[in-house]
Amino acid sequence: MERRIVECVPNFSEGRDKKVIKQITDEIEAVEGVRLLDVDPGEATNRTVVTFVGSPEAVAEAAFRAVAKAGEVIDMRQHHGAHPRIGATDVLPIVPVSGITLEECAEIARRLAERIARELDIPCYCYEAAALKPGRNNLAVCRKGEYEAIAERLTDPAEAPDFGARPMDERIARTGCTVVGARDFLIAVNFNLNTTSTRRANAVAFDVREKGRPEREGNPITGKIKTDAEGRKIMRPGTLKATKAIGWYIEEYGIAQVSMNITNIGITPLHKAFDEVCRCAALRGLRVTGTEIVGLVPERTLLDAGRHYLRLQNRSTGIPKEDIMKIAIKSLGLDDLRPFNPQEKVIEYLLDAEREGGKRLTELTVKGFADETARESPAPGGGSVSAYMGALGASLATMVANLSAHKAGWDDRWEEFSNYADKGIALQAELLHLVDEDTEAFNAIMNALSMPKGNDEEKRLRAEALERATLGAAQVPLKTMRRACEVFEICKAMAAEGNPNSVSDAGVGALAARSAVLGAGLNVKINAAGLADKACAAELIAEADRLAAQAVAAEAEVLKIVNEKIK
């Protein structure tokens, strides 16, 4: 189950006073569920770029608090710097990382802008994906004239902010305005070349970058640049949309690189940029030897790359994430200059490292999980074990699919089996998530039972909390039943069509899935029995009975195929 994670990259109009900067970043770090990734102050620009990530709700709250603090500690009347700016918090983009769309981030940005204007009296413009008026997708349009032009723009209907517009006052004079928006994730990446020539690297950069290179008369390098009727350069676009690039020489490495910013990974993913730079470099007698990612990337960037190269090899993509990641690292040459550790470069993994509390059950060894189950504590119990059995069933079905995809002589069917493996690995991930979710649901009941009940109000609150927790404890194993039932489709297909040498594994997968369904069903019933809402309980039990019957029938169907194949 993919977590919802967003990134926020606010720019504050202070780059020299470290105490002021720390007051702002302290506000960000004080919000639970947020991780501060980078603080980059600039002396000349008098500007600090801050990067933090977390859940959408936590990031929005941290951003609001940071804007509030910046409005207190930065006085725009005293600000001078080399970078364009319009306010104490100049620009505030919300960026999708995982489990969330750009459109959803745009809505978060608009709500945040409205709240900043309403609660902090700081006027806000909305830009890029969050833009509410034509033309304001461009940051420069929102920041036109910078801080010095605010007073005039505030009362002009065409130029006024989207939220908080009013005549210039003392508050606005101090804070300026803020530009809040949503944009896609930006990747900064360098492609290493087997040359020391900056000119050759630049040539490749101009081949691929969206802007391209100027058209010239005669000699394509030294000829006069062509212009249109208005005197503007005529450009020949490069091959990659949403990219900016330049060539340079890196003394430290002794090589030239194509340095690129990919401004929209939905349009140009990293692997597409790598392949195209390789192609254009080869046309100029060069070779790309590797890739250097600057900063952090979302997990999906590397997983998409790994799957891309697996498909080129006619290999199944339904394999564990760790294996896909290894393919991406080697295919892109991410370990060319130094070892590449995904735990240090992938945003989601950094957030996992920050997670509070003990290990998840799914992070235990097989023996550790068995031992934890055997202890006298009531959790993990039958619900978690049922989810784990379902995950094992999905794993076995996926294994048969992958063995079939790679079977000698079956090369023309690799994609058919890869599709089944993709489904299986997705079910495995969901069921593994339910292993821990079931234990968390049980813990919620225990927490409700520990609530005080000294008076009528406390008793009422405790009863309501217990009802919610009990409902959750019944709903989680019901989810396990639904997902485990989906495993049978893959088991049946693999028993009938998969590698015949592994047909028994497909059968064991079906046995595990049936046990998962029936075991989770018992947990649905025991928790539903504790609900005060008997109508709801009856609905839950009825669905559990239906799924259990479905599982028994599906298991029998798979085992019939398996036994016939074995004979």
Backbone hydrogen bonds, N-H to C=O, Kabsch-Sander energy under -0.5 kcal/mol:
donor,donor_aa,acceptor,acceptor_aa,energy
5,I,3,R,-0.8
5,I,98,S,-2.9
6,V,54,G,-2.7
7,E,95,V,-3.1
8,C,52,F,-2.8
9,V,93,P,-1.5
11,N,91,V,-2.4
12,F,10,P,-0.5
12,F,48,T,-2.8
13,S,88,A,-2.9
14,E,12,F,-2.1
18,K,16,R,-1.0
21,I,17,D,-2.1
22,K,18,K,-2.4
23,Q,19,K,-1.8
24,I,20,V,-1.5
25,T,21,I,-2.5
26,D,22,K,-2.5
27,E,23,Q,-1.0
28,I,24,I,-1.2
29,E,25,T,-2.4
30,A,26,D,-1.3
31,V,28,I,-1.5
32,E,30,A,-0.5
34,V,31,V,-1.2
35,R,53,V,-2.9
37,L,35,R,-0.6
37,L,51,T,-2.6
38,D,51,T,-1.8
40,D,49,V,-2.7
42,G,47,R,-2.3
46,N,42,G,-1.1
47,R,42,G,-1.3
48,T,12,F,-2.6
49,V,40,D,-2.2
50,V,10,P,-2.5
50,V,48,T,-0.6
51,T,38,D,-2.7
52,F,8,C,-2.1
53,V,35,R,-2.2
54,G,6,V,-1.7
55,S,33,G,-0.9
59,V,55,S,-2.8
60,A,56,P,-2.2
61,E,57,E,-1.9
62,A,58,A,-2.6
63,A,59,V,-2.7
64,F,60,A,-2.1
65,R,61,E,-2.3
66,A,62,A,-2.2
67,V,63,A,-2.5
68,A,64,F,-2.3
69,K,65,R,-2.4
70,A,66,A,-2.7
71,G,67,V,-2.1
72,E,68,A,-0.9
72,E,69,K,-0.8
73,V,69,K,-2.3
74,I,70,A,-1.9
76,M,74,I,-0.7
76,M,174,R,-3.1
78,Q,75,D,-2.0
79,H,76,M,-0.9
82,A,44,A,-1.6
83,H,45,T,-0.6
88,A,175,T,-2.9
90,D,11,N,-2.3
90,D,88,A,-0.8
91,V,11,N,-0.8
92,L,179,V,-2.8
94,I,181,G,-2.3
95,V,7,E,-3.2
97,V,5,I,-2.2
98,S,5,I,-1.8
105,C,101,T,-1.9
106,A,102,L,-2.2
107,E,103,E,-1.7
108,I,104,E,-2.0
109,A,105,C,-2.5
110,R,106,A,-2.1
111,R,107,E,-2.2
112,L,108,I,-2.4
113,A,109,A,-2.6
114,E,110,R,-2.4
115,R,111,R,-2.1
116,I,112,L,-2.6
117,A,113,A,-2.2
118,R,114,E,-2.3
119,E,115,R,-3.2
120,L,115,R,-0.5
120,L,116,I,-1.8
121,D,117,A,-0.7
122,I,116,I,-1.2
124,C,163,F,-2.5
125,Y,178,T,-2.2
127,Y,180,V,-1.7
128,E,136,R,-0.8
129,A,182,A,-2.3
130,A,127,Y,-1.9
131,A,128,E,-2.0
132,L,126,C,-0.5
136,R,133,K,-1.8
138,N,135,G,-1.5
139,L,137,N,-0.6
141,V,138,N,-0.7
142,C,138,N,-1.4
143,R,139,L,-2.0
144,K,141,V,-1.0
146,E,143,R,-2.5
147,Y,85,R,-1.8
149,A,145,G,-0.6
149,A,146,E,-1.5
150,I,147,Y,-1.6
153,R,149,A,-2.0
154,L,150,I,-2.4
155,T,151,A,-0.5
156,D,153,R,-1.4
159,E,156,D,-1.4
160,A,156,D,-2.3
162,D,124,C,-1.1
163,F,124,C,-2.1
173,A,169,D,-2.4
174,R,170,E,-1.5
175,T,171,R,-2.5
176,G,172,I,-3.1
177,C,86,I,-2.0
178,T,123,P,-2.2
179,V,90,D,-2.1
180,V,125,Y,-3.0
180,V,178,T,-0.7
181,G,92,L,-2.0
182,A,127,Y,-1.0
183,R,94,I,-1.5
187,I,262,I,-2.1
188,A,186,L,-0.5
188,A,294,V,-0.7
189,V,187,I,-0.6
189,V,260,M,-3.0
190,N,292,E,-2.8
191,F,258,V,-2.7
192,N,190,N,-0.6
192,N,290,G,-2.3
193,L,256,A,-2.3
194,N,287,R,-1.5
195,T,193,L,-1.2
198,T,196,T,-0.7
201,A,197,S,-1.9
202,N,198,T,-2.8
203,A,199,R,-2.0
204,V,200,R,-1.8
205,A,201,A,-2.4
206,F,202,N,-2.8
207,D,203,A,-1.6
208,V,204,V,-1.6
209,R,205,A,-2.6
210,E,243,T,-1.2
211,K,243,T,-0.5
212,G,209,R,-0.6
213,R,236,R,-1.8
215,E,234,I,-3.4
217,E,224,K,-2.8
223,G,219,N,-2.1
226,K,215,E,-3.1
228,D,232,R,-2.4
231,G,228,D,-2.1
234,I,226,K,-2.3
235,M,233,K,-0.6
236,R,213,R,-3.5
238,G,209,R,-1.0
238,G,210,E,-0.7
239,T,207,D,-1.4
240,L,208,V,-2.8
241,K,239,T,-0.6
243,T,240,L,-0.6
244,K,261,N,-2.1
246,I,259,S,-2.0
248,W,257,Q,-2.1
250,I,255,I,-3.0
251,E,249,Y,-0.7
253,Y,250,I,-0.5
254,G,250,I,-2.2
255,I,250,I,-1.1
256,A,195,T,-2.7
257,Q,248,W,-2.9
258,V,191,F,-2.1
259,S,246,I,-3.1
259,S,257,Q,-0.7
260,M,189,V,-3.4
260,M,258,V,-0.5
261,N,244,K,-2.7
262,I,187,I,-3.1
262,I,260,M,-0.5
263,T,242,A,-2.2
263,T,261,N,-0.8
264,N,242,A,-0.8
265,I,185,F,-0.8
267,I,264,N,-1.1
268,T,264,N,-2.5
273,A,269,P,-2.0
274,F,270,L,-2.6
275,D,271,H,-2.5
276,E,272,K,-2.1
277,V,273,A,-2.6
278,C,274,F,-2.5
279,R,275,D,-2.2
280,C,276,E,-2.7
281,A,277,V,-2.5
282,A,278,C,-2.4
283,L,279,R,-1.6
284,R,280,C,-0.6
284,R,281,A,-1.2
285,G,282,A,-1.8
286,L,281,A,-2.9
289,T,192,N,-2.0
289,T,287,R,-0.6
290,G,192,N,-0.8
291,T,333,G,-1.6
292,E,190,N,-3.1
293,I,291,T,-0.5
294,V,188,A,-2.8
294,V,292,E,-0.5
295,G,293,I,-0.6
297,V,345,K,-2.4
301,T,298,P,-1.1
302,L,298,P,-0.8
302,L,299,E,-0.7
303,L,299,E,-2.3
304,D,300,R,-2.8
305,A,301,T,-1.4
306,G,302,L,-2.8
307,R,303,L,-2.6
308,H,304,D,-2.1
309,Y,305,A,-2.1
310,L,306,G,-2.0
311,R,307,R,-2.4
312,L,308,H,-1.7
313,Q,309,Y,-1.1
314,N,311,R,-1.7
315,R,310,L,-2.7
319,I,317,T,-1.7
323,D,320,P,-0.7
324,I,320,P,-1.8
325,M,321,K,-2.8
326,K,322,E,-1.7
327,I,323,D,-1.7
328,A,324,I,-2.1
329,I,325,M,-2.5
330,K,326,K,-2.3
331,S,327,I,-2.7
332,L,328,A,-2.5
333,G,329,I,-0.7
334,L,329,I,-2.3
335,D,329,I,-0.6
336,D,333,G,-1.6
341,N,339,P,-0.6
344,E,341,N,-2.0
345,K,341,N,-0.8
345,K,342,P,-0.6
346,V,342,P,-2.4
347,I,297,V,-2.2
347,I,345,K,-0.5
350,L,346,V,-1.8
351,L,347,I,-2.0
352,D,348,E,-1.9
353,A,349,Y,-1.8
354,E,350,L,-0.8
354,E,351,L,-0.6
355,R,351,L,-0.5
355,R,352,D,-1.2
363,E,360,R,-1.5
364,L,361,L,-1.7
369,F,365,T,-2.7
370,A,366,V,-2.1
371,D,367,K,-3.0
372,E,368,G,-2.5
373,T,369,F,-2.2
374,A,370,A,-1.8
375,R,371,D,-1.1
385,V,381,G,-2.3
386,S,382,G,-2.3
387,A,383,G,-2.0
388,Y,384,S,-2.1
389,M,385,V,-2.5
390,G,386,S,-2.2
391,A,387,A,-2.1
392,L,388,Y,-2.3
393,G,389,M,-2.3
394,A,390,G,-2.3
395,S,391,A,-2.2
396,L,392,L,-2.4
397,A,393,G,-2.1
398,T,394,A,-2.3
399,M,395,S,-2.5
400,V,396,L,-2.1
401,A,397,A,-1.8
402,N,398,T,-2.5
403,L,399,M,-2.7
404,S,400,V,-2.2
405,A,401,A,-2.2
406,H,402,N,-1.4
407,K,404,S,-1.0
410,W,407,K,-2.2
413,R,410,W,-2.4
414,W,411,D,-1.3
417,F,413,R,-1.9
418,S,414,W,-2.4
419,N,415,E,-2.2
420,Y,416,E,-1.2
421,A,417,F,-2.4
422,D,418,S,-2.5
423,K,419,N,-1.8
424,G,420,Y,-2.4
425,I,421,A,-2.7
426,A,422,D,-1.7
427,L,423,K,-2.1
428,Q,424,G,-2.5
429,A,425,I,-1.9
430,E,426,A,-2.0
431,L,427,L,-2.7
432,L,428,Q,-2.4
433,H,429,A,-1.9
434,L,430,E,-1.6
435,V,431,L,-1.0
436,D,432,L,-1.0
437,E,433,H,-2.1
438,D,434,L,-2.3
439,T,435,V,-1.0
440,E,436,D,-2.4
441,A,437,E,-2.1
442,F,438,D,-2.0
443,N,439,T,-2.4
444,A,440,E,-1.7
445,I,441,A,-1.3
446,M,442,F,-1.9
447,N,443,N,-2.4
448,A,444,A,-1.9
449,L,445,I,-2.4
450,S,446,M,-1.2
451,M,448,A,-1.4
459,K,455,N,-2.4
460,R,456,D,-2.3
461,L,457,E,-2.4
462,R,458,E,-2.4
463,A,459,K,-2.5
464,E,460,R,-2.3
465,A,461,L,-2.4
466,L,462,R,-2.5
467,E,463,A,-2.2
468,R,464,E,-2.2
469,A,465,A,-2.5
470,T,466,L,-2.6
471,L,467,E,-2.3
472,G,468,R,-2.3
473,A,469,A,-2.3
474,A,470,T,-1.2
474,A,471,L,-0.6
475,Q,471,L,-2.4
476,V,472,G,-2.2
478,L,474,A,-1.0
479,K,475,Q,-1.9
480,T,476,V,-1.9
481,M,477,P,-2.3
482,R,478,L,-2.1
483,R,479,K,-2.5
484,A,480,T,-2.8
485,C,481,M,-2.0
486,E,482,R,-0.9
486,E,483,R,-0.7
487,V,483,R,-0.6
487,V,484,A,-1.1
488,F,484,A,-0.5
488,F,485,C,-0.8
489,E,486,E,-0.5
490,I,486,E,-0.7
491,C,487,V,-2.3
492,K,488,F,-3.0
493,A,489,E,-2.0
494,M,490,I,-2.6
495,A,491,C,-2.4
496,A,492,K,-2.2
497,E,493,A,-3.2
498,G,493,A,-0.6
498,G,494,M,-1.2
499,N,400,V,-0.5
502,S,499,N,-2.1
503,V,500,P,-1.2
505,D,502,S,-0.7
506,A,502,S,-1.4
507,G,503,V,-1.6
508,V,504,S,-2.4
509,G,505,D,-2.2
510,A,506,A,-1.6
511,L,507,G,-2.1
512,A,508,V,-2.5
513,A,509,G,-2.2
514,R,510,A,-2.5
515,S,511,L,-2.2
516,A,512,A,-2.2
517,V,513,A,-2.4
518,L,514,R,-2.8
519,G,515,S,-2.7
520,A,516,A,-2.5
521,G,517,V,-2.0
522,L,518,L,-1.5
523,N,519,G,-1.2
524,V,520,A,-2.0
525,K,521,G,-2.2
526,I,522,L,-2.3
527,N,523,N,-1.7
528,A,524,V,-2.6
529,A,525,K,-1.9
530,G,527,N,-1.2
531,L,528,A,-1.7
534,K,532,A,-1.4
537,A,533,D,-2.0
538,A,534,K,-2.3
539,E,535,A,-1.7
540,L,536,C,-2.2
541,I,537,A,-2.5
542,A,538,A,-2.3
543,E,539,E,-2.1
544,A,540,L,-2.2
545,D,541,I,-2.5
546,R,542,A,-2.0
547,L,543,E,-2.5
548,A,544,A,-2.3
549,A,545,D,-2.2
550,Q,546,R,-2.0
551,A,547,L,-2.3
552,V,548,A,-2.2
553,A,549,A,-2.0
554,A,550,Q,-2.3
555,E,551,A,-2.8
556,A,552,V,-2.0
557,E,553,A,-1.8
558,V,554,A,-2.2
559,L,555,E,-2.8
560,K,556,A,-1.9
561,I,557,E,-1.5
562,V,558,V,-2.5
563,N,559,L,-2.9
564,E,560,K,-1.9
565,K,561,I,-2.2
566,I,562,V,-2.5
567,K,563,N,-2.0
